[in-house]
């Protein structure tokens, strides 16, 4: 019978799906599982089949427990803790739609036994967080990767939502034509980092892009986009708060000592910190100055203060004063816990 020729493959599938370190099967049970699938197997042939699977790289383990000889798959490509991490990443991502999250998690479940897969299913229900509804985002990502690999420009249309949840076309509904360099996952969203002639190196949210086309035109090289130097994409993401563009400036900011870990977490361990000896330190930061950056800084209230340059400090002061006035405090307190 044709199915008999598939015996070895079916046996492998049984072992992968039904067994793990805590759930082994005897030769008799393996024969029964094969029979349910229309395959006959003798004890002697199973010994040979299991040895063949070992020779092919399947970690078939034989153990003696409670007077029975059991067989199970030991090492796998992904161990359970690794799968849990992947499931949590998929489920918590805003970028991945609820539908696609469930599909991906079910595929991840097939990478372990059905017994252990039950431990992965708990994450499907833990988050009721906002998820994107753009089901075409996966096609967008594929097209962008293709363009990056081929070093070609892409064209697309871009939209935002209004209060009525309607899609509002940007750029008067006309296409953006950009040179794509990388995809960046940050601030809970997926972004395309690219060069757009009007803005220079900038970024667009992938779930807000539509009708992406890979063009035949060669993309502007990242070196050309950076003005002759190297475009450091990791630094771009690090310095751009909320992926919100603004002028790149070098700032001297004073923080209370208890915020050292916060600063290092946000800007990396290479950022220059100088102890002032008075319970505070100064950090030299290169950031894109924007309302999002000011909002981040306001989280720390009087524990953070821009020292230089003066124009940015004044701009931040005006932003803070505007917020204070909004809440009935026309003159925000001038005293600072950092000096």
C-alpha positions as CSV (number, residue, x, y, z in Angstrom):
1,X,0.0,0.0,0.0
2,X,1.3,3.5,-0.8
3,X,0.7,4.7,2.8
4,X,3.0,1.9,4.1
5,X,5.9,3.6,2.2
6,X,5.2,6.7,4.4
7,X,5.7,4.7,7.6
8,X,9.0,6.3,8.7
9,X,7.6,9.8,8.2
10,X,4.4,9.0,10.0
11,X,6.3,7.5,12.9
12,X,8.4,10.7,13.2
13,X,5.2,12.8,13.2
14,X,3.7,10.6,16.0
15,X,6.9,10.9,18.1
16,X,7.0,14.7,17.7
17,X,3.3,15.3,18.4
18,X,2.7,12.7,21.1
19,X,5.9,12.4,23.1
20,X,8.1,14.5,25.3
21,X,10.3,13.8,28.4
22,X,7.2,13.3,30.6
23,X,5.1,11.5,28.0
24,X,6.7,8.5,26.4
25,X,5.2,5.7,24.3
26,X,6.0,1.9,24.3
27,X,6.6,0.0,21.1
28,X,3.1,-1.4,21.4
29,X,1.6,2.1,21.7
30,X,3.6,3.3,18.7
31,X,2.3,0.3,16.7
32,X,-1.3,1.2,17.7
33,X,-0.8,4.9,16.7
34,X,0.6,3.8,13.4
35,X,-2.4,1.4,12.9
36,X,-4.8,4.3,13.5
37,X,-3.2,6.0,10.6
38,X,-3.4,2.9,8.4
39,X,0.2,1.7,8.8
40,X,1.1,-1.8,10.0
41,X,4.3,-2.3,12.0
42,X,6.0,-5.2,13.7
43,X,8.0,-4.9,16.8
44,X,11.3,-5.8,15.1
45,X,10.8,-3.3,12.3
46,X,10.0,-0.5,14.8
47,X,13.4,-1.0,16.4
48,X,15.0,-0.5,13.0
49,X,12.8,2.5,12.2
50,X,13.6,4.3,15.5
51,X,17.3,3.7,14.8
52,X,16.9,5.2,11.3
53,X,15.3,8.3,12.8
54,X,18.2,8.7,15.2
55,X,20.6,8.4,12.3
56,X,18.6,11.2,10.6
57,X,19.0,13.6,13.5
58,X,15.8,13.0,15.5
59,X,16.7,12.7,19.2
60,X,14.7,9.5,20.0
61,X,15.4,8.7,23.7
62,X,14.8,5.3,25.2
63,X,14.1,5.0,28.9
64,X,13.0,2.4,31.4
65,X,10.2,3.5,33.7
66,X,8.0,1.5,36.0
67,X,8.8,-1.7,34.2
68,X,8.1,-0.3,30.8
69,X,10.4,0.8,28.0
70,X,9.3,4.1,26.6
71,X,10.4,6.2,23.7
72,X,10.2,10.0,23.3
73,X,11.7,12.9,21.5
74,X,14.3,14.7,23.7
75,X,16.1,17.7,22.1
76,X,14.0,19.7,19.7
77,X,14.8,22.8,17.5
78,X,12.8,24.9,20.0
79,X,12.6,24.2,23.8
80,X,9.4,25.1,25.7
81,X,10.9,28.2,27.4
82,X,11.9,29.5,23.9
83,X,8.4,28.9,22.5
84,X,6.9,30.7,25.4
85,X,9.0,33.7,24.7
86,X,7.9,33.7,21.0
87,X,4.3,33.2,21.9
88,X,4.4,36.1,24.3
89,X,6.1,38.3,21.7
90,X,3.5,37.5,19.1
91,X,0.6,38.0,21.4
92,X,1.7,41.3,22.9
93,X,2.6,42.8,19.6
94,X,0.3,45.6,18.3
95,X,1.8,45.1,14.9
96,X,0.4,41.6,14.5
97,X,-3.4,41.4,14.0
98,X,-5.5,39.3,16.4
99,X,-6.3,36.8,13.6
100,X,-2.7,36.4,12.6
101,X,-1.5,36.1,16.2
102,X,-3.8,33.1,16.8
103,X,-2.6,31.5,13.5
104,X,1.1,32.0,14.4
105,X,0.6,30.7,17.9
106,X,-1.1,27.5,16.6
107,X,1.9,27.0,14.3
108,X,4.3,27.5,17.2
109,X,2.3,24.9,19.2
110,X,3.1,22.3,16.5
111,X,6.8,22.7,17.3
112,X,6.3,20.8,20.6
113,X,4.2,17.9,21.8
114,X,0.5,18.3,22.2
115,X,0.9,17.9,25.9
116,X,3.4,20.8,26.3
117,X,1.4,22.9,23.7
118,X,-1.3,23.3,26.3
119,X,1.1,25.6,28.3
120,X,1.4,27.8,25.2
121,X,-2.3,28.3,24.8
122,X,-2.6,30.3,28.0
123,X,-1.0,33.3,26.3
124,X,-3.6,33.5,23.5
125,X,-6.0,35.0,26.0
126,X,-3.8,37.1,28.3
127,X,-3.9,40.4,26.4
128,X,-6.9,42.4,25.5
129,X,-4.7,45.1,24.1
130,X,-5.1,47.1,20.9
131,X,-4.0,45.3,17.8
132,X,-3.7,46.5,14.3
133,X,-6.6,45.6,11.9
134,X,-4.5,45.8,8.7
135,X,-4.4,42.2,7.5
136,X,-2.3,43.2,4.4
137,X,0.6,44.2,6.6
138,X,2.4,40.8,6.0
139,X,2.3,41.4,2.3
140,X,3.6,44.9,2.9
141,X,6.6,43.5,4.9
142,X,7.3,41.0,2.2
143,X,7.3,43.7,-0.5
144,X,9.6,45.9,1.5
145,X,12.1,43.1,2.2
146,X,12.2,42.3,-1.5
147,X,12.9,46.0,-2.3
148,X,15.6,46.2,0.3
149,X,17.3,43.0,-0.9
150,X,17.2,44.2,-4.5
151,X,18.1,47.8,-3.6
152,X,15.1,49.2,-5.4
153,X,12.8,52.1,-4.6
154,X,9.2,51.5,-3.5
155,X,6.1,53.5,-4.1
156,X,3.1,53.4,-1.7
157,X,0.2,55.4,-0.4
158,X,0.0,56.4,3.2
159,X,-3.0,57.1,5.5
160,X,-3.9,58.2,9.0
161,X,-7.2,57.9,10.9
162,X,-9.5,60.7,11.8
163,X,-11.9,60.9,14.8
164,X,-14.5,58.9,12.9
165,X,-11.9,56.1,12.4
166,X,-11.9,56.9,8.7
167,X,-8.7,56.5,6.7
168,X,-7.4,59.9,5.6
169,X,-5.0,59.8,2.7
170,X,-1.7,61.7,3.2
171,X,0.3,63.6,0.6
172,X,-3.0,64.6,-1.1
173,X,-3.5,60.9,-1.9
174,X,-0.5,60.8,-4.1
175,X,2.2,58.1,-3.8
176,X,5.3,58.4,-1.8
177,X,8.4,57.2,-3.6
178,X,11.2,56.3,-1.2
179,X,14.5,54.4,-0.9
180,X,14.0,51.7,1.7
181,X,16.8,50.7,4.1
182,X,15.5,48.7,7.0
183,X,12.4,47.7,9.1
184,X,12.5,48.7,12.7
185,X,10.2,47.4,15.4
186,X,9.9,50.0,18.1
187,X,7.4,51.8,20.3
188,X,5.1,48.8,19.8
189,X,4.9,49.4,16.0
190,X,6.7,48.4,12.9
191,X,8.4,51.2,10.9
192,X,10.1,51.5,7.5
193,X,13.3,53.5,7.8
194,X,13.9,55.1,4.4
195,X,15.0,58.2,2.4
196,X,12.3,60.5,1.2
197,X,13.5,63.5,-0.9
198,X,11.3,66.0,1.0
199,X,12.3,64.9,4.5
200,X,15.7,63.1,4.0
201,X,16.1,60.0,6.2
202,X,12.7,59.4,7.8
203,X,10.3,56.6,8.7
204,X,6.7,55.4,8.0
205,X,4.5,53.1,10.0
206,X,4.1,49.9,8.0
207,X,0.5,49.3,9.0
208,X,-0.4,52.7,7.6
209,X,1.1,51.9,4.2
210,X,-1.0,50.6,1.3
211,X,-0.6,49.6,-2.4
212,X,3.1,49.1,-2.1
213,X,4.9,48.6,-5.4
214,X,8.6,47.6,-5.9
215,X,9.9,49.9,-8.6
216,X,12.6,49.2,-11.2
217,X,14.5,52.4,-10.2
218,X,17.7,51.9,-8.1
219,X,17.4,53.1,-4.5
220,X,19.6,55.9,-3.2
221,X,22.4,54.2,-1.2
222,X,22.4,54.7,2.5
223,X,25.8,56.4,2.2
224,X,24.3,59.0,-0.2
225,X,21.3,59.4,2.1
226,X,23.6,60.1,5.0
227,X,25.5,62.7,3.1
228,X,28.6,60.7,2.3
229,X,29.0,59.0,5.7
230,X,27.5,55.7,7.0
231,X,23.9,55.7,8.0
232,X,23.7,54.0,11.4
233,X,20.2,52.6,11.5
234,X,20.5,51.4,15.1
235,X,21.4,54.9,16.2
236,X,18.6,56.4,14.1
237,X,16.1,54.2,16.1
238,X,17.7,55.0,19.4
239,X,17.6,58.8,18.9
240,X,14.1,59.0,17.5
241,X,11.4,59.1,20.2
242,X,8.2,57.4,19.1
243,X,9.7,57.4,15.6
244,X,8.8,61.1,15.5
245,X,11.2,63.1,13.4
246,X,12.9,66.3,14.5
247,X,16.3,68.0,14.3
248,X,19.2,65.9,15.6
249,X,20.8,67.8,18.5
250,X,23.4,67.1,21.1
251,X,21.9,67.9,24.6
252,X,23.3,68.1,28.1
253,X,20.6,67.0,30.5
254,X,20.8,66.8,34.2
255,X,19.0,64.0,36.0
256,X,18.6,62.8,39.6
257,X,20.9,59.9,40.5
258,X,17.9,57.5,40.8
259,X,17.3,57.9,37.0
260,X,20.6,56.5,35.9
261,X,19.1,53.1,35.0
262,X,16.3,54.8,33.1
263,X,18.7,56.8,31.0
264,X,21.0,53.8,30.3
265,X,18.0,51.6,29.4
266,X,16.8,54.3,26.9
267,X,20.1,55.4,25.3
268,X,22.4,52.4,25.8
269,X,25.3,51.8,28.1
270,X,27.7,53.8,25.9
271,X,26.0,57.1,26.7
272,X,28.3,59.6,28.6
273,X,27.3,60.2,32.2
274,X,29.1,62.6,34.6
275,X,28.5,62.5,38.3
276,X,28.0,66.0,39.7
277,X,28.4,64.9,43.3
278,X,25.2,66.5,44.5
279,X,22.8,63.6,44.0
280,X,22.6,64.3,40.3
281,X,24.4,63.5,37.0
282,X,24.6,65.0,33.6
283,X,24.1,62.9,30.4
284,X,25.3,63.9,27.0
285,X,22.5,62.8,24.6
286,X,22.1,63.0,20.8
287,X,18.4,62.9,20.1
288,X,15.9,64.1,17.6
289,X,14.2,67.0,19.4
290,X,10.5,66.6,19.2
291,X,7.3,66.8,21.3
292,X,7.6,63.1,21.9
293,X,11.1,63.6,23.5
294,X,9.8,66.5,25.6
295,X,6.9,64.3,26.7
296,X,9.4,61.6,27.8
297,X,11.4,64.1,29.7
298,X,8.3,65.5,31.4
299,X,7.7,62.1,33.0
300,X,10.5,62.9,35.4
301,X,9.2,66.3,36.4
302,X,11.8,68.3,38.4
303,X,14.2,65.4,38.4
304,X,15.3,66.2,34.8
305,X,16.5,69.5,33.4
306,X,17.9,70.5,30.0
307,X,21.1,72.5,30.6
308,X,22.2,73.0,27.0
309,X,21.8,74.1,24.3
310,X,19.9,77.2,25.5
311,X,17.4,77.2,22.6
312,X,16.3,73.7,23.3
313,X,16.0,74.4,27.0
314,X,13.8,77.4,26.3
315,X,11.6,75.4,23.9
316,X,11.2,72.7,26.5
317,X,10.4,75.4,29.1
318,X,7.7,76.8,26.9
319,X,6.2,73.4,26.3
320,X,6.2,72.7,30.1
321,X,4.6,76.1,30.8
322,X,1.9,75.5,28.2
323,X,1.0,72.2,29.9
324,X,1.0,73.8,33.3
325,X,-1.2,76.6,32.1
326,X,-3.6,74.1,30.7
327,X,-4.1,72.7,34.2
328,X,-4.5,76.1,35.9
329,X,-0.9,76.7,36.8
330,X,0.3,79.7,34.7
331,X,3.7,79.7,36.4
332,X,5.2,76.2,36.7
333,X,7.5,75.8,39.7
334,X,11.1,76.9,38.9
335,X,12.6,74.8,41.7
336,X,14.3,71.7,40.3
337,X,15.3,68.6,42.3
338,X,18.4,68.4,40.2
339,X,19.7,71.9,40.7
